[in-house]
Amino acid sequence: MTETAAPTSVEFWFDPSCPWAWMTSRWVDEVAKVRDLDVTFNIMSLAVLNEDQDVSDEYRAFFPRALKYTRLVAAAKELHGQQIVKPLYDALGTRIHPGGSTNPDEVIPQALAEVGLDADFARYADSDEFDPQMRASHFEGINRVGQDVGTPVIAVNGVAFFGPVISPAPKGEEAAKLWDGVVQVAAYPGFFELKRSRTVGPIFD
């Protein structure tokens, strides 16, 4: 009797506001269609990551809006379970990124309705009630890769790395080929960095 191989365990840390994390998450979705993956999506926060950093005023002004989304997802996970995280991320991200909305007062009610949560759940976007859980999730991811990176953080069978930063997200077998290569490179204990300057922005196709 042949044993069935266990699916590849994947953990994915994201900030809903980050367009690059969104691109990478769409790629992982594509990979999951052609590779046997068991993916768990976890919240992290660019606001928390940069709270003690010297960043531009323009970038810092973005953090309160981003924090609304991370707090909302953290509350949803605590009150409705892990199974709500990915659908809520999809609902938020579709409106924020390809939808181009910068108004949480529009994005949040629509996203909540899409995933079947009551409209008054939006209050958690402005509540720090679940900040300890949100911060714990953030540091669980970032501590695996170091403080000098961002989102997304991916761990494959326990091996963690930042990125990859891609645009556009490949589809089908091209997505799987990139996945296989990234995982193989990241698995080498002495591998730390491979980078080139971005020449395009996020392409939401």
Secondary structure, DSSP 8 states (H G I E B T S, - for coil): -------EEEEEEE-TT-HHHHHHHHHHHHHHHHS-EEEEEEE--HHHHTTTS---HHHHHHHHHHHHHHHHHHHHHHHH-GGGHHHHHHHHHHHHTTS----HHHHHHHHHHHHT--GGGGGGGG--TTHHHHHHHHHHHHTTT-TT--S-EEEETTEEEE----SS---HHHHHHHHHHHHHHHTSTT---------S-----
